Amino acid sequence: MTKFRKKPVVIVAHKLGESWSDDSMEIWQGVKESKITLYMGGSDPHAMIKTLEGHMRADLGDWIIKGVAGEFYPCKPEIFAATYELVGS
């Protein structure tokens, strides 16, 4: 079997449930309205994200990632921690 290593790429991400800072709003401007629908009230807070594979759900604590092609997708915290490291804010 041939082995491959993931190329190092820098992504931007937002943890669902944390407030949107001014810096993150500049990056995410217009995205929440067009690609991410927030359902933060009630007993089941979550977001629905339009991804390349269809709509996906992000729960509180999940990360919403903007990929290298401008696409968005959710990522569970344990996968995020195993895959990404902070390079700056």
C-alpha beads as a LAMMPS data file, in Angstrom:
LAMMPS data file: protein, C-alpha beads

89 atoms
88 bonds

1 atom types
1 bond types

-500.0 500.0 xlo xhi
-500.0 500.0 ylo yhi
-500.0 500.0 zlo zhi

Masses

1 110.0

Atoms # bond

1 1 1 0.000 0.000 0.000
2 1 1 1.289 3.489 -0.864
3 1 1 1.477 5.945 2.041
4 1 1 0.761 9.675 1.918
5 1 1 1.253 12.544 4.362
6 1 1 -1.188 15.442 4.623
7 1 1 0.347 18.646 3.267
8 1 1 0.775 21.383 5.868
9 1 1 -1.883 24.005 5.216
10 1 1 -3.075 26.889 7.349
11 1 1 -6.829 27.054 7.894
12 1 1 -9.115 29.391 9.800
13 1 1 -11.611 27.940 12.238
14 1 1 -14.212 29.040 14.757
15 1 1 -15.345 27.016 17.779
16 1 1 -19.142 26.910 17.853
17 1 1 -20.413 28.456 21.071
18 1 1 -17.618 31.002 21.406
19 1 1 -18.417 34.615 20.600
20 1 1 -17.514 35.954 17.181
21 1 1 -14.646 38.431 17.653
22 1 1 -14.143 41.429 15.391
23 1 1 -11.168 39.653 13.802
24 1 1 -13.132 36.499 13.096
25 1 1 -16.085 38.475 11.746
26 1 1 -13.801 40.025 9.126
27 1 1 -12.834 36.531 7.941
28 1 1 -16.365 35.126 8.211
29 1 1 -18.204 38.204 6.861
30 1 1 -21.253 37.065 4.922
31 1 1 -20.517 33.388 5.568
32 1 1 -22.935 32.916 8.437
33 1 1 -25.768 34.217 6.298
34 1 1 -24.929 32.265 3.146
35 1 1 -23.351 28.994 4.320
36 1 1 -23.962 28.634 8.070
37 1 1 -27.337 28.736 9.779
38 1 1 -27.182 29.071 13.560
39 1 1 -29.838 27.540 15.831
40 1 1 -28.506 28.730 19.187
41 1 1 -31.774 29.168 21.093
42 1 1 -33.728 26.400 22.728
43 1 1 -32.638 23.045 24.089
44 1 1 -30.645 21.870 21.034
45 1 1 -28.124 24.582 20.030
46 1 1 -26.305 23.742 16.796
47 1 1 -25.426 25.022 13.335
48 1 1 -26.190 23.653 9.899
49 1 1 -23.425 24.160 7.367
50 1 1 -23.657 23.978 3.575
51 1 1 -20.655 21.816 2.676
52 1 1 -19.440 20.394 -0.618
53 1 1 -21.057 17.095 0.437
54 1 1 -24.398 18.625 1.461
55 1 1 -25.689 19.977 4.766
56 1 1 -23.795 18.936 7.902
57 1 1 -24.505 19.616 11.552
58 1 1 -22.113 21.223 14.050
59 1 1 -22.869 20.987 17.771
60 1 1 -21.621 23.264 20.545
61 1 1 -17.877 22.755 20.954
62 1 1 -17.387 21.596 17.359
63 1 1 -15.107 23.601 15.098
64 1 1 -16.264 25.181 11.838
65 1 1 -13.351 25.135 9.404
66 1 1 -12.826 27.181 6.267
67 1 1 -10.835 24.952 3.938
68 1 1 -8.224 25.753 1.322
69 1 1 -10.799 26.092 -1.470
70 1 1 -13.077 28.380 0.580
71 1 1 -15.356 25.510 1.565
72 1 1 -16.776 25.098 5.088
73 1 1 -17.232 21.991 7.184
74 1 1 -17.618 20.971 10.841
75 1 1 -14.982 19.100 12.824
76 1 1 -15.326 17.365 16.204
77 1 1 -13.005 18.768 18.920
78 1 1 -10.994 15.561 19.369
79 1 1 -10.303 15.291 15.626
80 1 1 -9.446 18.986 15.460
81 1 1 -6.967 18.641 18.360
82 1 1 -5.310 15.623 16.712
83 1 1 -5.061 17.305 13.310
84 1 1 -4.364 21.008 13.877
85 1 1 -2.095 23.172 16.006
86 1 1 -2.257 26.914 16.653
87 1 1 0.021 28.991 14.428
88 1 1 -1.241 32.451 15.444
89 1 1 -4.393 34.441 15.821

Bonds

1 1 1 2
2 1 2 3
3 1 3 4
4 1 4 5
5 1 5 6
6 1 6 7
7 1 7 8
8 1 8 9
9 1 9 10
10 1 10 11
11 1 11 12
12 1 12 13
13 1 13 14
14 1 14 15
15 1 15 16
16 1 16 17
17 1 17 18
18 1 18 19
19 1 19 20
20 1 20 21
21 1 21 22
22 1 22 23
23 1 23 24
24 1 24 25
25 1 25 26
26 1 26 27
27 1 27 28
28 1 28 29
29 1 29 30
30 1 30 31
31 1 31 32
32 1 32 33
33 1 33 34
34 1 34 35
35 1 35 36
36 1 36 37
37 1 37 38
38 1 38 39
39 1 39 40
40 1 40 41
41 1 41 42
42 1 42 43
43 1 43 44
44 1 44 45
45 1 45 46
46 1 46 47
47 1 47 48
48 1 48 49
49 1 49 50
50 1 50 51
51 1 51 52
52 1 52 53
53 1 53 54
54 1 54 55
55 1 55 56
56 1 56 57
57 1 57 58
58 1 58 59
59 1 59 60
60 1 60 61
61 1 61 62
62 1 62 63
63 1 63 64
64 1 64 65
65 1 65 66
66 1 66 67
67 1 67 68
68 1 68 69
69 1 69 70
70 1 70 71
71 1 71 72
72 1 72 73
73 1 73 74
74 1 74 75
75 1 75 76
76 1 76 77
77 1 77 78
78 1 78 79
79 1 79 80
80 1 80 81
81 1 81 82
82 1 82 83
83 1 83 84
84 1 84 85
85 1 85 86
86 1 86 87
87 1 87 88
88 1 88 89
